[in-house]
């Protein structure tokens, strides 16, 4: 049986230039609004026990779709059928009353999800224990940090034994420990044959948790299919847009006209590396009216799940820049033996002033590359290490 069926699903809002236009429209029976289409003719089916990731840029309609699945919004057009009990964690702290304590909000949340008073009493100890809020559950939630909100909300929605779990970007907030704890619970939820709809900008988590993926673009389904293939296509599109934006920035003036002219791999043929291989990046910089030795370059290496791998600058390493005969700065950043493990990475490049604080030009999420390694190590990097066994030969 299908858990979710969407047929030509649409959602729009009436937008008025002035508040009084809504009253005039009602009074005069003449339209005084324009329509904002958030979702357009969306078709998909999600089988019970399947996992669906939802990705797209801000404003693509992701949160609106999840609100429709959760029942907090109603469609403007089309048909949506949801079979089974749905638990959802949407905007941070949605449904919480700021003046009520954590335990009182947990009770209300369970009641809204259909639990009886007896079932709520049975579920509360597990909710409190999983959230690890301690005595804070007795405090008003208006005193909670964003991470505490997520702890309570996630603990409630996953403790009521739902058939369908809907999560909207919530795991991006809070500490790493609770994120891992939450992901472990989601994996157990999936292993039990429940249905998951997971929206996140963390594409690594989408690929890890979801079998299928829906890419929304301006309210339309741009691609629906295997999670790995859809995420890779989305990343390709974002990289291409970043490349176009970078070219536009090259022509954008700054106070002294300094900026990046070009950034490329030393081996222009390669975009895939093995752990231990050398990797070089060649930079060409126009110092404009600034003195070359008054400029600095910052390099940040990021994994595609926004893990900040490493950052350094010529100022930190006390490297003095100089202009070549053509008036440009030619600089190479080299990693002699790449220690990274398998994953997708990119560079964030910054041209800085003498203080190292003011950014004069930047190229973010540029020069994407893939690393593959052989072996069973896990993590971000391969560390030089040795084992010693006491009493061994």
N, C-alpha and C positions, 0 to 999 in steps of 0.2 A: 504493500500500500504506500502511496505517496505521502510524504510528510508535508510537502508544500507544493502547490500548483499555482503558478501565476500565468494568466492569459491576458495579453495586451494591457498589462497593469500600468496605470498612469496616476500621477499626482500633480496637481497644479494649485497655485494660490492666486487670489486676486490681490493685486498691488494697486493701492490708491496713492496719488501724488499728495493729497491732503486728507486728514482724517474726516473732514466734513463731506468729502466726496462720496463716502459710503452712504451717508444719510441722504444726500441728493440723489444718488442712484436709486435708492429705495423709494424715495418720494416721487421722483419724476419718471421712474421706470425706464431710464436710459442709461446705458453703460457709461461709467466714468472710471473704469479701471483698465489695466492691462494684465494679461495673464502671464504668470511665471511658471513655466513647465519644468518641474523638478525631475519627474520620471516620465518616460514616454514609451508606451507600447512594449512593455517588458514581458518576455516569455521565458519561463524556465520551470523545470520540475525537479524537485529534490526528493529522492526516495528515502524512506525511513532507514536510519542508520548511516546515511551518507554524510559527508562533510563538505561544506561549501565555503570558500573564501570569497570575500568581496573587497576589491581593490579599486583604486582610482584617485584622481587628484581631489583636493578640497573643492567642494561644490559640485561634485559629480552625481550626487544623489544617494550616496551610500547610507548615511544616517537615516534618510527618509525611508529607504527600503526596509531597514531594520526596524524602524518604528511601525511600519505597516505590518511586518511579521509579528511584532510584539503586541499589536492591537491598540497601540496608543494613538495611531492615526488611521483614518479610513481612506480607501482609494477614491480618487476622483473619477476614474474610468477603469474599465476592464474588470477582471475577476481575480480574487486571491482566495485560495482555500488552504487553511492550515489545520492539520489533523494531529491532535494531541496537546498535552499541556506544554505551554511555552514559558520559559523563564528567560528574562532578558536583563542585561546590564548595559544601559545606554549612556546618556550623558552622566558625567560625574555627579553622584549624589541625587540623581533624579528620583523623585518619589519620597525622599527623606524630608521630614519636617525639622527645620533647624533648631527649634526650641525643645524638641523631644530628645530623650536619651537614645543611645545606640540600641539598647535592649528594647525600648518602646518602638523604635523604627523597625527593628527586626521583627517584632510581633506584627506590626502593620503590614510589612512586606510579605510575610508568610500568609496573612489573611487575604491580601489582594491576590495572591497566587493560588488561593482556593483551599488552604489548609483549615481544618477544623481546630477549635481551641485545644482539643486533646493532642492533635498532631503538632500544633505549634509548641506546646509544652514539651513534647518529646524531641522536637528539632532544635530548640534553643540551646541546650548544652553543647551540641555539635557545632552550631553556628558560632557561639562565643569561643569555643576552643580553637576552631579553625582560623578565626580572625585574629587570634592572639592579641586582642585589644586590652585584656586584663580589666582593671578597674575603670578604664576609659569608657566601657560600655554603659556605665551609669551616668556619664556626662552628656550634656546636649551635643548633638552632632555639629552645631555651629562652631564648636571649639576644635573640631577635627581638622587635621591636615588632609591634603588630597589623597595621600597614601592610606590614611585611616578610613576615608570614605570608601575607597576601593576595597579594602579588606572586609569592611562590613557588607557592602553591596554584593561582592563576589561570594562571600560566605552564605548569604541569604539565598541567592538565586541558584546556587548549586546544591543546597541542602534539601530542596523540596522535591527531589527525584523527578525532574522534568523529562518529557519526551523530546523536546527541542530546546536547545540552549542557544541563545542569541547574544553575542558579545560584540560591542562596538568600541574598539580602541582602548578599552579600560586597562588592559595589562601594560600599556605604555606608561602608566602612572604608578608610583610606588617603588619600593626598594627591590633590588635584584632577588633577594631571598624569597619574598612573597610572590614575585613573578614566577619563579621556578616552582614554588609550591602550587600555585594556581595552574600552571601548565601541566604539572603532574596529575592534578585532579581532572583537567580537561581530557588528558590522554586516557585515564581510567574510564571517564564518561564515554569516550569514543569506543573503547574496548568492550563496553557493555552493550554496544549496538544502538546507542542514542544518536540523535541527529544534531549536528552542529552547524551554525552559521556564524562565521568569524570574520569581522571586519578589522583590518589593521594596516598601517603604513609599514609595519615590520614584515617585509616580504619573506624573510627567512622563516618566521613563524607560520605565515600562510602556507608556504611550501611544505613545512614539516607537519602541520596539523591537518591540512585539507587535501582531499582527493581531487576535488574540482574547484574551479575558480571562475568568478564573474568579474569582468573588467567593465566598470561603468565609466562612460565619458559623456558629460553634459546630459545626464539623465537617460542615455541609451546604452544598451548592451553592445559594447564594442567587440568583446570576445568572451566566449563561454566554453570551457573545456577542461582538459587536464591542468591541474594547478601549476605544475612545473612549466608547461608550455606557455600558459597565459601569463605567468609572472615574468618569464623571460621576454616575452613580446612587449609587455608593459615597460620593463626596464630598458629595452632597446629604444622604445619610443621616448622615454624620459631622457636617455643619453643623447639622442638626436636633438631633442629640444634644448638640452643644456649646451650642445655644440653650437646651435644656432644663436642662442642667447650670448654665448661667449664671443662669437664673432661680432655681435651687435655691440657688446661692451668694448671691444677693441677700438671702435670708432667713437665711443663716448668720451668727451673731453673731461679731464679733471683739472685741478688748480694749476698743476705744472706740466700737464700733458704726459705724465709718466704712466706706463701701462705695459701689460704683456702683449707681445707681438705674436708669439707662437709658443706652443708647448707640445712636445711629441716624445714618444719613446725613442731611446737611443737606437734600438732595433725597430725600425718602423714597421717591419713585417709581423711583429709579435704582439698578440694581445692575450696570450696564454703562457703561463710560466709554471715550471716545476719548483717545488721547494728546494732551496739550495742554489738555484740559478742566479746569476747576476741580473739586476734590473736597473736601467738608467733612464732618466728623464732629462731631456734637453730643453732649456728655456731661452727664449730670446726676449729681451726687455728693452723698450724705448724709455730712457730716463727723462725724456722731455727737457724741461728747463731745470730739473733737479741735478745735483751732482751725483754721479754714480756711487761714490763712496758714502753718500748720505742715505742710500736706500738699502733695504733688507728684504729678503725673500723668506716667507714662511711656507713650510710644506706640512700638510696633515694627511695622514693615510687613514682612510675609513673603510670599514667593511659595509656591505650593503644592508645590514640590519642596524646601521647607525652605531656600531661599535667603534669607538675612537681608538684606533690601534697605536698610533704614534704621531707626535708632532714635534717639529724642530724648526729652527730658523738660522739664517746666516748670522744673525746677531747673537744667538745662543752659542753657536760654534765659533764665533769671532772670525768669520770669513769676510774679508773686505772686497766689495764689488768694484769693478773697474770697467770702463767703456773700451771697446775694441776700436780698430781703425775706422769702422763704419759708423761709429757713434753709438752703437747698440751694446747692451750687456749680454754676453753669451755665457750661460751658466749650465753646468750639468750636476744633477743630483743622482748619486749612484748608491745602490745597495749591493755590495759585492756578492753576498750570498743570502738570497731571500729566505728569511726564517718562517714565513707565513705558511699555514696549513691551508687545505682546500677551502675555497670560497670565492666570492666576487668582491672586488675591491675597487676603489677609485681614489684619485688625489684631489685635495683641496689646496689651491695655490693662492698665496696672498703676497702682494707687493706692499711693503710697509715703509713708513718714513723713518727718519733717524732714530726716533724714540722707540720704534718697534710697536707702537700702539695704534697709530692712524693707518687705516687700510686705504691705499691709493688705488688699487685695482685688485680684482680677485677672479679666480676661475674655480667654481665649486662643482664637485661631482664630475670631474673631468678625467680624461685618460683612464677609462674603466679597463680592468683586466681581470682575468681569472687565474687562480692558482690551483694546481692539482698536486696532491702528494700521495705517494704509495706508503701504506702502513696504516696502523690502527690508532695512531695518536689522535687525540681530540683537543679542541681549543682553537686558539687564534694563531699561535706561533710554536715552532719547534725550538725548544730550549736546549742549549748545550748542557749535558748532565752526565753523571756516572752513578753506578750502584756499587756499594761496598757491603759485603756480607761478613759479619763478624765471625772469625774462625775459619773463613773460606780460604782456598788456595789463591 
